[in-house]
Amino acid sequence: MKKIYSISTALLVAGAFALGLVSCNSNNQQSTAYAPIVPNDSLRLPVAYINIDSLLVNYNFAKDLNEELIKKTEDARMNINAQAQALEKDYAQFQRKLQTNAFLSEERAQQEATRLQNKKDELDQLNYKLQNDLAQQQAQMNARLSDTIRNFVKIYNEEMHFELIFTNTMYDNILIDAPKYDITNDVLNRLNERYTKK
């Protein structure tokens, strides 16, 4: 009986010891896996980012280019609309003549229908051409802005000595940012100063 008692006691002690080891191991794993990193405000990495959306909205050169493109788009649209309205009037007049048998012959009516169709085709081609021209101007505008910003940032970095400068557009590259790495306002102010001088 004494032997059974000592075996059961030994098993209980071994079980308690094993449970203690498992508990210690899980505590150690939790403390090392989730140890928080304490931020140090004096530490600054040699990186920065520029919020391109904000820069383009407030950069005077971008505003002027955008205004110029908007004016060209409005002018093109006004031109197309005026020609489309004239074509609609011609077509309505053609329909009235058909209904009242005003054409001297069927051949004359067919000639007028062909003329109106040619006019519509020309207008469609003009509309397509204007849209292509505007798309090319938009691409050229974007290229000019991109070149201007890139060239300025190279000059800017000769003074600032960053190792990396990121661009950030609607959080597509940077999910979490510390404000101390945001150089958008400084770059924007200097770009606007240079543009005003020019």
Secondary structure as UniProt FT lines:
FT   HELIX           2..33
FT   TURN            41..42
FT   STRAND          47..51
FT   HELIX           52..58
FT   HELIX           60..99
FT   TURN            100..101
FT   HELIX           106..160
FT   STRAND          164..168
FT   TURN            170..171
FT   HELIX           179..181
FT   HELIX           184..197
//
